[in-house]
């Protein structure tokens, strides 16, 4: 049953934003925005919006008057952000400020999606009380975005996921991503293995891979609760990229022998990646009453969607 609560998802055409909107339509009066790729979803009203446009952002949020705004829109490409500082700052900091200020004017709660990359990866298994120390510019902009939201004088929550994966809106039909830019790690692995390509994957970068559908559940739980502050909302397992890739091959019955282990120094990545960015999700599980999935559980759920 749809409640009278109004929910606006900023970035509703992306992997996470679409999952949130899809899950919300049965429960909320749901609205979402897209910037470049228009999408359709029954029960959800979509609007074109670039959150960097301050007046357009304020006008739309004033028009909708949402109770909750979930901001999933960001410039995510870590290496691109490292070489395009101005653009990254404009989207991830100033764009976030535009949304936060509009939330203040309309008394909406804002939920901001940040990243595990705010940590330097020296410790691993970070909880919400650990001090961030970003290694690259993308993470710096997301941490600054967190600060903007915290200081906006609004009801807010900040969530930090890790390596979000799952089917993009357009993917289930053709089982391939139409755009390499929108491909998440799991989809890229599936595509390469289906082409029987040999791939090199790092063994020394650990994270807590997060199924987008599972993260969407946590975001909706936050939308309905009075909780505020920072929450780590990620997968339950700390795993390196190589073993994550091997698990994808195993669950989807593909040739895991094509996946070759390497260390990070083999790749010339523009931005330095933290080595161990796993997150402790016990606070979110306890307070939001959401069960976060292991990699195996998440991939099985993803496979089940493909089979239906």
JOCORSUL-V363875 format. One record per helix or strand of 3 or more residues. SS is the DSSP state (H for helix, E for strand). FROM is the first residue (numbers start at 0). TO is the last residue. Records with the same first field share a line. If there is no record, write none. Layout:
# JOCORSUL-V363875
SS = FROM-TO + FROM-TO
This chain:
# JOCORSUL-V363875
E = 5-9 + 28-33 + 43-47 + 67-70 + 108-112 + 155-159 + 198-201 + 228-231 + 258-261
H = 14-23 + 53-63 + 77-82 + 84-105 + 115-117 + 136-149 + 170-173 + 179-181 + 184-193 + 211-223 + 240-250 + 255-257 + 263-265 + 281-287 + 294-306
